[in-house]
Amino acid sequence: MQEVPAGTSGKTENTKEPTKSNSLLEVLVERIVTGVFPAGSKISEPELARQFAVSRGPLREAMMRVEALGLVERVPHVGARVVALSPEKLIEIYAVREALEGMAARQACAHITEEELEGLEHLLRQHQEHIEEVDGASYFHQHGDFDFHYRIIKASRNSKLISLLCDELYHLLRMYRYQSPRSHARPERALNEHVQILSAIRDRDGELAEMLMRRHIMRSRTLIESQLRKDEPSAR
């Protein structure tokens, strides 16, 4: 991802402010998600303004949007800091995700286009090649149009589901995927389950697509809970 360019003076500055704010948002999200800004760390807005050579206006707007995504929280007498995902919050997110993504898969059956189906089939072939190349190491780091779940949600054509899953929860889940140990990862099984879900969607079988999606996410949640239980003794 490119660094945010330095600001310019004059009349063109105001016309570039929204674009600059969007660019800052992308950079801040990626640095938080990937752990460049560690969970729980304080974020200094004056330091960021100096680092990116931008005025406080677009930076403040970008920070407000990052906070709205749930990646940053305001703490009294501390200021802005990166959120730390507690085990309890993570399990809650997966429970909500299970219900909502199941609904999205069902609705995608009614609205997905043939072009989108072909795109998803091509995507899963790419994912298979990727797993073989990297031995599954970064399969769960896919995002945006390279994320199978993201495309299914978009194909639901349900604006509320898209808002909840692609904005409010999406980057928190990406943050967890990047920064959690992958001892419970199961890339080959996840890919096989994706293939089954896509097959149900291609058949326009909403009931089956919802069941498979919910089961797929439930298994992930169960694995996470199991891993968290294993980690408890060492945390005492």
C-alpha positions as CSV (number, residue, x, y, z in Angstrom):
1,M,0.0,0.0,0.0
2,Q,1.3,3.4,-0.9
3,E,2.1,6.0,1.7
4,V,-0.1,9.0,1.9
5,P,1.4,11.9,-0.2
6,A,2.3,15.1,1.5
7,G,-0.3,17.9,1.4
8,T,-0.1,20.9,-1.0
9,S,-1.1,24.4,-0.3
10,G,-3.5,26.6,-2.3
11,K,-7.0,26.1,-3.6
12,T,-6.4,22.5,-4.7
13,E,-5.9,21.5,-1.0
14,N,-9.7,21.5,-0.2
15,T,-10.6,19.4,-3.2
16,K,-8.1,16.8,-2.2
17,E,-9.1,16.6,1.5
18,P,-11.7,13.8,1.1
19,T,-9.4,11.7,-1.0
20,K,-6.6,12.3,1.5
21,S,-8.9,11.2,4.3
22,N,-9.8,8.0,2.4
23,S,-6.2,7.2,1.8
24,L,-5.3,7.8,5.5
25,L,-8.2,5.5,6.5
26,E,-6.9,2.7,4.3
27,V,-3.4,3.1,5.7
28,L,-4.5,3.2,9.3
29,V,-6.8,0.2,9.0
30,E,-4.1,-1.9,7.4
31,R,-1.5,-0.9,10.1
32,I,-3.9,-1.8,12.9
33,V,-5.1,-5.0,11.3
34,T,-1.6,-6.3,10.6
35,G,-0.2,-5.3,14.0
36,V,2.0,-2.5,13.0
37,F,0.0,-0.5,15.5
38,P,-0.2,-3.3,18.3
39,A,-3.4,-4.0,20.1
40,G,-3.8,-1.8,23.1
41,S,-1.2,0.7,21.9
42,K,-1.9,4.5,22.1
43,I,-2.2,6.4,18.9
44,S,-0.8,9.9,18.8
45,E,-2.7,12.1,16.3
46,P,-0.1,14.9,16.3
47,E,2.6,12.2,15.6
48,L,0.5,10.8,12.7
49,A,-0.1,14.2,11.3
50,R,3.7,14.8,11.2
51,Q,4.4,11.3,9.8
52,F,1.9,11.6,7.0
53,A,2.5,15.4,6.4
54,V,-1.2,16.1,6.6
55,S,-3.4,18.7,8.4
56,R,-5.4,17.7,11.4
57,G,-8.7,17.9,9.5
58,P,-8.4,14.9,7.2
59,L,-6.6,13.0,10.0
60,R,-9.4,13.6,12.4
61,E,-11.9,12.5,9.9
62,A,-9.9,9.3,9.2
63,M,-9.6,8.6,12.9
64,M,-13.3,9.0,13.4
65,R,-14.0,6.4,10.7
66,V,-11.4,4.0,12.2
67,E,-13.1,4.4,15.5
68,A,-16.5,3.7,13.9
69,L,-15.1,0.4,12.5
70,G,-14.4,-0.6,16.1
71,L,-10.6,-0.7,15.6
72,V,-9.9,2.3,17.9
73,E,-11.4,3.3,21.2
74,R,-11.3,6.5,23.2
75,V,-10.1,6.1,26.8
76,P,-10.5,8.9,29.4
77,H,-7.2,10.5,30.3
78,V,-5.4,8.3,27.7
79,G,-6.8,9.2,24.3
80,A,-7.1,7.0,21.3
81,R,-5.8,3.5,21.4
82,V,-6.0,0.3,19.3
83,V,-8.6,-2.1,20.6
84,A,-7.6,-5.4,22.1
85,L,-10.0,-8.3,21.3
86,S,-10.9,-10.2,24.4
87,P,-11.8,-13.9,24.1
88,E,-15.4,-13.0,25.2
89,K,-15.7,-10.3,22.5
90,L,-14.3,-12.6,19.9
91,I,-16.7,-15.4,20.6
92,E,-19.6,-12.9,20.5
93,I,-18.5,-11.6,17.1
94,Y,-18.4,-15.2,15.7
95,A,-21.8,-15.9,17.1
96,V,-23.2,-12.8,15.3
97,R,-21.3,-13.6,12.2
98,E,-22.7,-17.2,12.1
99,A,-26.2,-15.9,12.0
100,L,-25.7,-13.0,9.7
101,E,-23.5,-14.7,7.2
102,G,-25.9,-17.7,7.0
103,M,-28.6,-15.2,6.1
104,A,-26.3,-13.5,3.5
105,A,-25.6,-16.9,1.9
106,R,-29.4,-17.6,1.7
107,Q,-30.1,-14.2,0.1
108,A,-27.1,-14.5,-2.3
109,C,-28.9,-17.5,-3.8
110,A,-31.7,-15.2,-5.0
111,H,-29.5,-12.3,-6.2
112,I,-26.1,-13.5,-7.3
113,T,-25.3,-13.2,-11.0
114,E,-23.8,-15.8,-13.3
115,E,-20.7,-13.5,-13.7
116,E,-20.3,-13.4,-9.9
117,L,-20.6,-17.2,-9.7
118,E,-17.9,-17.6,-12.3
119,G,-15.8,-15.1,-10.4
120,L,-16.2,-17.1,-7.2
121,E,-15.3,-20.4,-8.9
122,H,-12.1,-18.7,-10.3
123,L,-11.4,-17.3,-6.9
124,L,-11.5,-20.7,-5.2
125,R,-9.2,-22.1,-7.9
126,Q,-6.8,-19.3,-7.0
127,H,-7.1,-20.1,-3.3
128,Q,-6.3,-23.8,-4.0
129,E,-3.1,-22.8,-5.8
130,H,-2.2,-20.3,-3.0
131,I,-2.7,-23.0,-0.3
132,E,-0.4,-25.4,-2.2
133,E,2.2,-22.7,-2.7
134,V,2.4,-21.4,0.9
135,D,1.3,-24.6,2.7
136,G,-1.8,-22.8,3.9
137,A,0.2,-20.2,5.9
138,S,-1.7,-17.1,4.8
139,Y,-5.0,-18.4,3.5
140,F,-7.0,-16.6,6.2
141,H,-5.4,-13.3,5.3
142,Q,-7.4,-12.8,2.1
143,H,-9.5,-9.7,2.2
144,G,-11.8,-7.6,0.0
145,D,-12.6,-9.1,-3.4
146,F,-10.1,-11.9,-2.6
147,D,-12.1,-13.0,0.4
148,F,-14.8,-15.6,-0.4
149,H,-17.0,-14.5,2.5
150,Y,-16.8,-10.9,1.5
151,R,-18.0,-11.6,-2.0
152,I,-20.9,-13.8,-0.7
153,I,-22.0,-11.0,1.6
154,K,-21.9,-8.4,-1.3
155,A,-23.9,-10.8,-3.5
156,S,-26.7,-10.8,-0.9
157,R,-27.6,-7.3,-2.1
158,N,-28.8,-6.6,1.4
159,S,-27.4,-3.2,2.4
160,K,-27.9,-3.8,6.1
161,L,-26.1,-7.1,6.1
162,I,-23.3,-5.6,4.0
163,S,-22.9,-2.7,6.5
164,L,-22.8,-4.9,9.5
165,L,-20.5,-7.6,8.1
166,C,-18.3,-5.6,5.7
167,D,-17.8,-2.6,7.9
168,E,-18.5,-3.1,11.6
169,L,-17.2,-6.7,12.0
170,Y,-15.0,-7.3,9.0
171,H,-11.8,-5.6,10.0
172,L,-12.0,-6.8,13.6
173,L,-12.1,-10.3,12.2
174,R,-9.2,-9.6,9.9
175,M,-7.3,-8.2,12.8
176,Y,-7.8,-11.5,14.7
177,R,-6.8,-13.6,11.7
178,Y,-3.6,-11.7,11.3
179,Q,-2.5,-11.5,14.9
180,S,-3.7,-14.9,16.4
181,P,-1.7,-18.1,16.4
182,R,-2.6,-20.4,13.6
183,S,-2.3,-23.6,15.5
184,H,-6.0,-24.2,14.9
185,A,-5.9,-23.2,11.2
186,R,-7.5,-25.6,8.8
187,P,-7.0,-24.1,5.3
188,E,-7.7,-27.2,3.3
189,R,-10.9,-28.0,5.2
190,A,-12.0,-24.3,5.0
191,L,-11.5,-24.4,1.2
192,N,-13.5,-27.6,0.9
193,E,-16.3,-26.0,2.9
194,H,-16.2,-22.9,0.6
195,V,-16.6,-25.2,-2.4
196,Q,-19.7,-26.8,-0.9
197,I,-21.2,-23.5,0.0
198,L,-20.6,-22.2,-3.5
199,S,-22.2,-25.3,-5.0
200,A,-25.4,-24.8,-2.9
201,I,-25.5,-21.1,-4.0
202,R,-25.1,-22.1,-7.7
203,D,-28.0,-24.5,-7.3
204,R,-30.0,-21.6,-5.8
205,D,-30.6,-23.7,-2.7
206,G,-31.0,-21.0,0.0
207,E,-31.7,-23.4,2.9
208,L,-28.7,-25.6,2.2
209,A,-26.4,-22.5,1.6
210,E,-27.4,-21.0,4.9
211,M,-26.9,-24.3,6.8
212,L,-23.5,-24.9,5.3
213,M,-22.4,-21.3,5.9
214,R,-23.5,-21.4,9.6
215,R,-21.9,-24.8,10.1
216,H,-18.7,-23.5,8.5
217,I,-18.5,-20.5,10.9
218,M,-19.6,-22.5,13.9
219,R,-16.7,-24.9,13.4
220,S,-14.3,-21.9,13.3
221,R,-15.8,-20.6,16.5
222,T,-15.5,-24.1,18.2
223,L,-11.9,-24.3,17.2
224,I,-11.2,-20.8,18.6
225,E,-13.0,-21.7,21.9
226,S,-10.9,-24.9,22.1
227,Q,-7.7,-22.9,21.5
228,L,-8.6,-20.3,24.2
229,R,-9.3,-23.1,26.7
230,K,-5.8,-24.5,26.0
231,D,-4.2,-21.1,26.5
232,E,-5.9,-20.5,29.9
233,P,-3.4,-22.3,32.2
234,S,-0.5,-20.4,30.7
235,A,-2.3,-17.1,31.3
236,R,-2.7,-17.7,35.0
